[in-house]
Amino acid sequence: MGDAQQVHGVLDLRGWRCPWCILKAQSRLRGMKQGQILEVLLSDPDVEWHFPRILENSQDRLIGLECCKDGLYRVRILRGRSA
């Protein structure tokens, strides 16, 4: 996942489990403007399955999901869908 896109907020949810991490991320996204990017740091491997499926039914879009070292997941979400 490249760093070319500016991140407007970071949410550290390491230690949280789905579905709580999804609910926390959605709550944070509601306070952001359309076009802004939220980066979420997670340790729950279920994010690889849950985040894409939840976001496909929302106005927000998953633009990156990567597993880093030590089981850390880095997810980037674009607030609002682009036209």
Buried (B, 14 or more C-beta within 10 A) or exposed (E): EEEEEEEEBEBEBEEBBBEEBBEBBBEBBEEBEEEBBBBBBBBBEBBBEBBEEBBEEEEBBBBBBEEEEEEEBBBBBBBBEEE
